[in-house]
Amino acid sequence: MAAVTGTQTSLGMADVGQPIPDTAHAVSVSLPSWQANVGYEEGQEWVMSKMKSGYPRFFIHLSIQSFAKAIVAKYGHAGEEAMLFPSQRTAERCREFILRKRIQQPNGLSSASEPRTLDLVIEDDPDVVGKPAVTAICAVILPVLDWQNAKRFWQHTGEGVSSRRAEIFRKAFDDDHLQPRAGIVRSERIISPAKGPRRYQRQDSAASKGSTGQTPDVFDTVQFLEERYGRNLDMSLSRSAKLAIRKRIAGSNDADKRQPKTADGLGSLQSTRERDTHTTVDDVYLYPCGMNAIFNTHQILLRARGHLKSIMFGFPYVDTLKILENWGPGCQFYGHASAQELDNLEARLQAGERFLALFCEFPGNPLLKTPDLRRIWMLADRYDFAVVIDETIGNFLNVNVLPAADIVVSSLTKIFSGDSNVMGGSAVLNRQGQYYEQLTTIMREDHEDNYWAEDAIYMERNSRDFVSRSERINRNSELICQLLKDSGLVKEVYYPKFSTSKSFYDSFKNPGGGYGGLFSITFHSEDEAAVFFDILDTAKGPSLGTNFTLRFAYCSFAFDPYVDLRQLSLCNSSPLQRVGMGKYWNPRIDIADPYQAAQYGAEANLVRVSTGLEPSHQLMTVFQKALKAIETDRSTRA
């Protein structure tokens, strides 16, 4: 079936390991059969040898791999590798994580050399004489035995360098325009940017004063690179592009316009707080990807509220759970998002236990269950903990969860962009949240803008038709889910409209909003799931929110109950050759782990589908054909 993209017309037919879509910076990869997903998970050579792309937090882009090797060849030693970051601060966090893991898991590393950071800056040049040097790339050079933990840091935190950033600085590196910084490394802190073009300005907003732009030094560097190497885009536009993105998000989250329903008689969730509810661009912060927004949100809350355990409420995308476990005092996990679990939490709170924050998804990925935000917010208000909501799946056009959160995070990589060719993330502060003033102060002091200029320009352009795309995807998803729900060939359809938690979703659904573009389905056997998956003529790979329909064998890829990370040993191949190998690098939930996926309903035969913009009748035909294939398979087996 033809996909909705200008760069590729038969995504469903893309070969194993090819980028989806067929662009240099694609954020998905083709795994076109059930067996290919199993092969990826098991690290089978016939799959791994063909991997040319992947989701950027799982698969390090080939241009970044090449750049890292070049840095090691020039500045490293035999038996070392490099991991690349956009700033000295992010690189130092990776180095600290590696050292901490060495203490927890010695494994013979005590005699290995310590990981070190190499801060590469643009050399003095006639065009930029007198300008303070700014980090171009900061490398963590490390022994090969540390690679596993470095890759975990890259994957869980989303701190790694953008492929577009790596690509352009590689040219500067090859031309000897990048040199190690002499002396003490400074960090790029956020100060006031100049105003963008008139169409991006918001006259009544503090954004005109600018609290979340990049430093002028960064833009001097960008201008130097633009003039030196030339690009298809004028990267000096990134300042105004970032402002436009933030304004777009702020408008969608404006609590004055999009108050949730109050059918339970509670009235406004925050009626007792008198602060202005009007969301401005100064409440919106951009990050290189959605997981990095979550990682930094957690770090900021730890700084604001102290070293307290967090709560993960609902079965989440696994990296969120790993962040809470690995970068703080731990996490209380409630995987069913049930009333009984809230009862248990309330009992703990009444007994005096205290928490940093509750993190949840609205709705959850991949089971699409919606948490009871009203009850959560009341508990947070009463017992003093923050609420962080990831609304990526619902998206802020369909739902407005900001009134029930202190911070709302989102992966802009998904439906906000749609084109599957750029990463991005955001965090929005609730002006009526009880920690707003404290969080704002910390953000103004500490927020580091690592969102690469060229990525911001692509994101801004991609998101201009966000509203119309979201509406069309909502309609397509409801039609398909109804078809599947009416079929006896499908065991379960997971979609907010048909969920037992629908009332919780509806309480925060915007007027005219829908139920989103993501759903999951399970089958009566794994064989039937494989038949359906293989016949369904759409693109097949990780990610979601794409303009084209994308299906994914979620559990076989994300959760392998037979792999125990604690028993992994390094194989002989180069770490960079093994990047993306599910068997070694994915954050697996093993059978000894209390968070194993199956007990929370994420069955091995689950297929996740992200609906695209294709004509409704074409999609219906494609799904009917896949269902028919199950009928035929049953007849053959009978």
Secondary structure, 3 states (H helix, E strand, C coil): CCCCCCCCCCHHHCCCCCEECCCCCCCEECCCCHHHHHHHHCCCHHHHCCCCCCCCCCCCCHHHHHHHHHHHHHHCCCCEEEEEECCHHHHHHHHHHHHHHHHHCCCCHHHCCCCEEEEEEECCCCCCCCCCCCEEEEEEEEEHHHHHHHHHHHHHHCCCCCHHHHHHHHHHHHCCCEEECCCCCCCCCCCCCCCCCHHHCCCCCHHHCCCCCCCHHHHHHHHHHHHHHCCCCCHHHHHHHHHHHHHHHHHHCCCCCCCCCCCCCCCCCCCCCCCCCCCCHHHEEEECCHHHHHHHHHHHHHHHHCCCCEEEECCCCHHHHHHHHHCCCCEEEECCCCHHHHHHHHHHHHCCCCCCEEEEECCCCCCCCCCCHHHHHHHHHHHCCEEEEECCCCCCCCECCHHHCCEEEEECCCCCCCCCCCCCEEEEECCCCCCHHHHHHHHHHHCCCCCCHHHHHHHHHHHHHHHHHHHHHHHHHHHHHHHHHCCCCEEEEECHHHCCCHHHHHCCECCCCCCCCEEEEEECCHHHHHHHHHHCCCEECCCCCCCCCEEECHHHHHCCCCCCHHHCCCCCCCHHHHCCCHHHHCCCCCCCCCCCCHHHCCCCCCEEEECCCCCHHHHHHHHHHHHHHHHHHHHHHC
